[in-house]
Every structure is written in C-alpha cells, then in structure tokens.
C-alpha cells in the first residue's frame, strides 16, 4: 500500500470551494478511524482537507486528473481524492469517478450521487476509493477490494453505474459513469442540490420586497376580496401555476440564465439540456418556496388587518377560515406577479449568485467569456 516515511498513509481531500469543501471537512472528522477499521492490522490514515478551485477553467476529466497529479506531487500526500460539485462528462456519459491506481488519484463528481443522503454517499465513495488506491489489503481484514465492490456506494436501482471508456493517454486507469434516464435524473437532482435553491429566497431582496408590498396592498383591497370569493379552486390553481411560471420565466430571461451552447456536437447539446433543466428546477424550487412563504405571510396579515364586518358587507360572505385561506392564496399569486416585476431591479449577478453554486457561477462566466471572444 502507499505509506509515507512515517508509516502513515496521508490522504488529501482536494475539494472545490463551497459545498464540496463542507462535505470534505465533515467526513474528515471520522474518515481516519473508519479507514483504519476497514483496513485492519492497526494501519493509520491521516486525512487533510485542502479547499481550492482545482476545476477553474475546465470541465475536462483528463485535464483535471493531470492537475490533481501535479498538485499531489507538490505535497507529501500518498493519496489524493478530489471532490467537485460540477457535473463532468466523458465520451457522452456523466462521470461518477476517475481512478488512477498508479498515481494514487481519484476524481469524484458529486452530482451523480444524487440529492438525498449526499454526505453519507460521498463518504462511502471516498472510503472505497481510498482503500482501492491504497493497494491490496492485509489478509484477514475484509479481503482485497474487488473492482465490483467500488461500485457499491454508487449503485442503486435509480442510477445504473458502469465502467466507462478510458483513453490510452489518460492518467486514469479506471472510470465509472452513469447513463440512461435514471442516471440523468440522478445527476440532475444532484446539480439542483449543489445549487441550493432555497438560497434564492434571501438572495432576491428587491423582488421579495415588491412581492410583500403587493401582497400587503392587495390584502386590504375590496376588489381582490370579491375576486378571491368568485374564483373556484381550479381557477386558483391556474392562477398559482401562471404566476409561478411567470416568475420563473422572468428570472431566467431577465438574468440570462438560459444556456446556449456554441458547439453543435451531440455531447454539447446534452450538456446544454442538462444545465437548462437544472436551472428551471433550481429557480422553480426557489420560487415555490417564496410562494409558500407569501401565503403564510399574507394569511397572518389578513388575520390581523381584515375586518369581518366590512368583508361580509362587501362580498356578501361571512369571513371564516376558508375565506381567509382563499384570500391569502389568491393574494400570493398576485404578489408573485409583483415580485416578478420587482426582480427586474435585481442585478444579473445577484440573481446568478442566488440561483447557482459558486463553481456553477464560475463555469457560466467562463462560457460567456468564451462566447464573447
């Protein structure tokens, strides 16, 4: 196995900033003990976390593997496992992990691990990658690591993982990829998870201010009361869908979030579809969170400000719980439209910062600069 001069295997977790670094730091607390237990014979593992943007300027796995190799040679590391939240592609497939047993390197893309239990899946993947790269284990521990065993952390009935094609000139000697609709869905959910769509809510302060102001005014408007009482549940649902779709479309168009590939290859088109689908899902989840928040805020505001006698005399309907709910629901749709107009006051950079992870922002900046040249 790979052992430093002190008899300890030094494992470096080279992580992109933001979410990958957070994941690496959390797993580093328990990884040494888990690796030692799995290896047996009292072997020690030291784990260090290094946060740096090793994916800056490229998404090409062979290039990234060379960067990782050069970085590892500059330090006293025995094994380097690199983590990124960017979706990587190889020969038209979504890359899960690249391994180089000769150089003790691993490149792990987090999106193919999905959006649920990401910390646990990433830790298991790193453990098996390290044990594979460390060399044959001592007899009596858990037996030598088989190639199939490395698939364990990735395989489920929702994400088929298979060996991928490795070029003769590449640093990697083993590659796993996902393919097919289920693999695509897993990667898509993983990208959305990396973008953290819930951050869209506090990131759009001007849009939220416009939505709250619109909702506050609409709640005390007698015309809105009458409209809310006249609308059936299906029409309220249509109003919800329309206002949310308008907000999503406006944010994507106004901030130029839609990805247009200058390349005409099939792989480039696949990447563009993946990125655009993740954009719609990320913005959509964020807008839905805002919508639910508006319903709650409008309901509290209506309970405080709307007078039952005035409401009944205006609409001819007593003000009960159902009327409060219907009014808050309809006002949320009206307020969302107002928020869409208010989002025009946000800078494109603010919207991108709210919608994308740090690495995804840098990737899109790089693409824009490349198209502008």
C-alpha positions in Angstrom: 0.0 0.0 0.0 1.0 3.7 -0.3 2.7 4.7 3.0 4.6 7.8 3.9 8.0 7.7 5.5 6.4 7.9 9.0 4.4 4.7 8.4 1.1 6.6 7.9 -0.9 6.9 4.7 -1.7 10.6 4.1 -4.9 11.1 2.3 -5.7 14.6 0.9 -9.2 15.6 0.2 -8.8 18.3 -2.5 -12.2 20.0 -2.6 -13.7 22.7 -4.7 -14.9 25.7 -2.6 -18.4 25.9 -1.1 -20.4 22.6 -0.8 -17.6 20.1 -1.7 -15.3 21.7 1.0 -18.1 21.5 3.6 -18.7 17.8 2.8 -14.9 17.0 2.9 -14.5 18.8 6.2 -17.3 16.8 7.8 -16.2 13.5 6.5 -12.5 14.2 7.5 -13.5 14.0 11.2 -14.5 10.3 11.0 -12.6 9.1 7.9 -9.3 8.2 9.6 -10.9 5.9 12.1 -13.3 4.3 9.5 -10.4 3.7 7.1 -8.2 2.1 9.8 -11.1 -0.2 10.9 -11.7 -1.3 7.3 -8.1 -1.9 6.6 -7.1 -3.7 9.8 -3.7 -4.5 11.3 -3.6 -1.1 13.1 -2.8 0.8 9.9 -3.0 4.6 10.4 -4.6 7.1 8.0 -4.2 10.9 8.2 -6.7 12.9 6.3 -6.1 16.6 5.3 -8.6 18.8 3.6 -7.5 21.3 1.0 -10.0 23.8 -0.4 -9.1 25.3 -3.8 -10.8 25.7 -7.2 -9.0 23.0 -9.0 -11.7 22.9 -11.7 -11.3 26.5 -12.6 -11.4 27.0 -16.4 -12.1 23.4 -17.4 -14.5 20.5 -17.1 -12.3 18.0 -19.0 -11.6 15.0 -16.7 -8.2 14.1 -18.2 -7.1 17.7 -17.7 -8.4 17.7 -14.1 -6.6 14.4 -13.4 -3.4 15.9 -14.5 -3.9 18.9 -12.3 -4.6 16.7 -9.3 -1.5 14.7 -10.1 0.7 17.8 -10.3 -0.9 19.1 -7.0 -0.2 15.8 -5.3 3.4 15.7 -6.4 4.0 19.1 -4.9 2.9 17.9 -1.4 3.7 14.9 0.8 0.4 13.2 0.1 0.1 9.4 -0.6 -3.4 9.5 -2.0 -5.4 12.5 -3.4 -9.2 12.4 -3.7 -10.7 15.4 -5.4 -14.3 16.4 -5.0 -16.3 18.7 -7.2 -19.9 19.7 -7.5 -19.7 20.3 -11.2 -21.2 17.6 -13.5 -18.4 16.1 -15.5 -18.7 14.3 -18.9 -16.7 11.7 -20.6 -17.4 10.3 -24.1 -21.0 11.4 -23.8 -21.5 9.9 -20.4 -21.9 11.5 -17.0 -18.7 10.9 -15.0 -19.0 9.4 -11.4 -15.4 8.8 -10.6 -12.0 8.6 -12.2 -9.3 6.5 -10.5 -5.5 6.3 -11.1 -4.0 3.4 -9.1 -0.6 4.2 -10.4 -0.6 7.7 -9.1 -3.0 7.3 -6.2 -5.6 9.7 -7.5 -9.4 9.9 -7.6 -11.7 12.5 -9.1 -15.2 12.3 -7.7 -18.1 14.2 -9.2 -20.8 14.8 -6.5 -24.0 15.3 -8.7 -24.2 11.6 -9.8 -24.6 10.7 -6.1 -28.0 12.4 -6.1 -29.6 14.9 -3.8 -30.5 12.7 -0.8 -28.1 11.5 1.8 -25.3 13.1 -0.1 -22.9 13.3 2.9 -23.2 9.6 3.6 -22.9 8.6 -0.1 -19.9 10.8 -0.6 -18.2 9.4 2.5 -18.7 5.8 1.4 -17.5 6.6 -2.1 -14.3 8.3 -0.7 -13.7 5.4 1.7 -13.8 2.7 -1.1 -11.8 4.9 -3.5 -9.0 5.3 -0.8 -9.0 1.6 0.0 -8.8 0.8 -3.7 -6.0 3.2 -4.3 -4.0 2.2 -1.2 -3.3 -1.2 -2.6 -4.1 -4.8 -1.6 -5.3 -5.1 1.9 -3.8 -7.3 4.5 -5.3 -10.9 4.7 -7.9 -11.2 7.4 -9.2 -7.7 7.3 -12.1 -7.5 4.8 -10.3 -9.2 1.9 -8.9 -7.4 -1.1 -11.0 -4.7 -2.7 -12.6 -6.0 -5.8 -13.5 -3.8 -8.7 -17.2 -4.5 -8.3 -17.0 -3.5 -4.6 -16.1 0.0 -5.6 -19.5 0.3 -7.4 -21.3 -0.2 -4.1 -21.5 3.4 -3.0 -22.9 4.5 -6.3 -25.2 1.7 -7.5 -28.9 1.7 -6.8 -31.9 0.8 -8.9 -32.3 4.5 -9.7 -28.8 5.2 -11.0 -27.1 2.5 -13.1 -23.3 2.8 -12.9 -21.0 1.1 -15.3 -17.3 1.2 -16.3 -16.6 3.9 -18.7 -14.2 4.3 -21.6 -10.6 5.4 -20.7 -8.3 6.7 -23.3 -4.8 5.3 -23.7 -3.1 8.6 -23.0 -5.2 9.4 -19.9 -3.9 9.5 -16.3 -6.9 7.5 -15.1 -6.9 3.7 -15.4 -10.5 3.1 -14.2 -13.6 5.1 -14.7 -17.3 4.8 -13.8 -20.1 6.6 -15.5 -23.9 6.8 -15.3 -26.1 6.7 -18.3 -29.8 6.4 -19.3 -32.8 8.3 -18.0 -32.3 7.2 -14.4 -28.7 8.2 -14.4 -29.7 11.5 -16.0 -32.3 12.1 -13.3 -29.8 11.4 -10.5 -27.3 13.8 -12.0 -30.0 16.5 -12.5 -31.1 16.2 -8.8 -27.5 16.3 -7.7 -26.9 19.6 -9.6 -30.0 21.2 -8.2 -28.9 20.0 -4.7 -25.5 21.6 -5.2 -27.1 24.9 -6.3 -29.1 25.0 -3.0 -32.3 26.5 -4.5 -33.5 27.6 -1.1 -30.9 30.3 -1.1 -32.9 32.0 -3.9 -35.3 33.4 -1.3 -33.0 35.7 0.7 -30.9 36.4 -2.5 -33.7 38.3 -4.2 -34.3 41.1 -1.7 -35.8 43.6 -4.2 -38.2 41.0 -5.7 -39.3 39.9 -2.3 -39.9 43.5 -1.2 -42.0 44.1 -4.3 -44.0 40.9 -3.6 -44.6 41.7 0.0 -45.7 45.2 -0.8 -48.0 44.0 -3.5 -49.4 41.4 -1.1 -49.9 43.9 1.7 -51.9 46.3 -0.5 -53.9 43.5 -2.3 -55.0 42.0 1.1 -56.9 45.2 2.0 -58.3 45.8 -1.5 -62.1 45.1 -1.7 -61.8 44.2 -5.4 -59.3 41.5 -4.6 -61.8 40.2 -1.9 -64.5 39.9 -4.4 -62.3 38.2 -7.0 -61.0 35.7 -4.4 -64.5 34.8 -3.4 -65.6 34.4 -7.0 -62.8 32.1 -8.1 -63.2 28.3 -7.9 -60.4 26.0 -6.7 -59.4 25.1 -10.3 -59.1 28.7 -11.2 -57.0 29.4 -8.1 -54.7 26.6 -9.1 -54.4 28.0 -12.6 -53.6 31.4 -11.1 -50.9 29.7 -9.0 -49.3 27.9 -12.0 -49.5 31.1 -14.1 -47.9 33.4 -11.5 -45.1 30.9 -10.6 -44.4 30.2 -14.3 -44.2 33.9 -15.0 -41.8 34.4 -12.1 -39.6 31.5 -13.2 -39.6 32.7 -16.9 -38.9 36.3 -16.0 -35.9 35.4 -13.7 -34.4 33.1 -16.4 -34.9 35.5 -19.2 -34.0 38.7 -17.4 -30.9 37.4 -15.8 -29.9 35.4 -19.0 -29.8 32.1 -17.1 -30.6 30.1 -20.2 -27.6 28.2 -21.5 -26.9 28.3 -25.3 -24.1 26.2 -26.5 -22.0 27.5 -29.3 -21.0 23.9 -30.1 -23.1 21.7 -32.4 -21.9 18.3 -31.1 -24.3 15.8 -29.5 -22.5 15.9 -26.2 -22.7 19.7 -26.1 -26.4 19.6 -26.7 -26.8 17.1 -24.0 -24.9 19.3 -21.6 -27.0 22.3 -22.5 -30.2 20.4 -21.9 -28.9 19.2 -18.5 -27.8 22.7 -17.4 -31.1 24.3 -18.6 -33.2 21.6 -16.8 -31.2 22.2 -13.6 -31.8 26.0 -14.0 -35.5 25.5 -14.3 -35.7 23.2 -11.4 -33.4 25.4 -9.2 -35.3 28.6 -9.9 -38.7 26.7 -9.7 -38.0 25.3 -6.3 -36.8 28.7 -5.1 -39.9 30.4 -6.4 -42.2 27.8 -4.9 -40.6 28.4 -1.5 -41.2 32.1 -2.0 -44.8 31.4 -2.9 -45.5 29.3 0.2 -43.9 31.9 2.3 -46.1 34.6 0.7 -49.2 32.5 1.5 -48.2 32.3 5.2 -47.3 36.0 5.5 -50.5 37.1 3.7 -52.6 34.8 6.0 -51.0 36.4 9.1 -51.5 39.8 7.7 -55.2 39.1 6.7 -55.9 37.7 10.2 -54.6 41.0 11.7 -56.0 43.6 9.3 -59.1 42.4 7.6 -62.4 43.3 9.3 -65.0 40.6 9.2 -68.0 43.0 9.1 -66.5 45.0 6.2 -65.6 41.9 4.3 -69.1 40.4 4.7 -70.8 43.6 3.6 -68.5 43.8 0.6 -68.6 40.2 -0.6 -71.8 39.0 1.0 -69.9 36.1 2.5 -69.1 35.8 6.2 -65.3 35.8 7.0 -64.4 32.3 8.2 -61.3 30.2 7.9 -62.0 29.1 4.3 -62.3 32.8 3.3 -59.0 33.7 5.0 -57.3 30.8 3.2 -58.8 31.6 -0.2 -57.9 35.3 0.1 -54.3 34.5 1.2 -53.9 32.0 -1.7 -55.1 34.4 -4.4 -53.1 37.3 -3.0 -50.0 35.2 -3.1 -50.5 34.7 -6.8 -51.0 38.5 -7.3 -47.9 39.2 -5.1 -45.8 36.7 -7.1 -46.5 38.7 -10.3 -45.5 41.8 -8.4 -42.3 40.1 -7.3 -41.5 39.1 -10.9 -41.7 42.8 -11.9 -39.6 43.7 -8.9 -36.9 41.2 -9.8 -36.1 43.5 -12.8 -34.5 45.7 -10.2 -32.0 43.0 -9.2 -28.7 42.8 -11.0 -27.9 39.8 -13.1 -25.0 38.9 -10.8 -27.3 38.9 -7.7 -29.7 36.5 -9.4 -27.0 34.2 -10.5 -25.4 34.3 -7.1 -28.8 33.3 -5.6 -29.5 30.6 -8.1 -26.2 28.8 -8.6 -23.4 27.3 -6.6 -20.0 29.1 -6.7 -18.5 26.6 -9.1 -21.5 26.8 -11.4 -21.3 30.6 -11.4 -17.7 30.4 -12.4 -18.4 27.8 -15.1 -21.1 30.0 -16.7 -18.9 33.1 -16.5 -16.2 31.1 -18.4 -18.7 30.0 -21.0 -19.9 33.6 -21.5 -16.4 34.9 -21.8 -15.6 32.2 -24.3 -18.6 33.0 -26.4 -17.8 36.7 -26.3 -14.3 36.3 -27.7 
